Amino acid sequence: MFASILATAIDLVPTIFNLLIVVGLFVLAPMTIFRRTRPIAAVGFLIAAIMLAHLLWFSSELEIFRYWGVGGVVASLIFWIPGAAIVAVFVTILYGTGTELLGLMIMIFATVIVGFVAFRLQKTRAVIPSNVGI
């Protein structure tokens, strides 16, 4: 039972990642153009950044498990929680293929960029006229 749930989750990681990137590029990015919709875009980017960070952590733990087994996962959970992605890159450089490394680097880059955009947009405020009732 648990193995089938885990296998389904592993298969859904690229789909969810791609969906978040598409929503960010084609829905949230155009919303940043207008001042009134920037706070909504900021919240959307923040939610996307959190979800991307969780997907990155999950993918990193899977890479560590693939090459170092359960002991590597336990060690990364105990000692390397913030640096699981860094350890996964190190493990992939040592044992993985170039395609796996490229995918992991794209995930790291996208997570950092979306997080940066989310926090940058939170500094802007929507200009709401005083005669509009909310």
Sequence and secondary structure as in RCSB ss.txt:
>XXXX:A:sequence
MFASILATAIDLVPTIFNLLIVVGLFVLAPMTIFRRTRPIAAVGFLIAAIMLAHLLWFSSELEIFRYWGVGGVVA
SLIFWIPGAAIVAVFVTILYGTGTELLGLMIMIFATVIVGFVAFRLQKTRAVIPSNVGI
>XXXX:A:secstr
 HHHHHHHHHHHHHHHHHHHHHHIIIIIHHHTSSGGGHHHHHHHHHHHHHHHHHHHHHHHHHHHHHHHHHHHHHH
HHHH STTHHHHHHHHHHHHS HHHHHHHHHHHHHHHHHHHHHHHHTT      TTS  
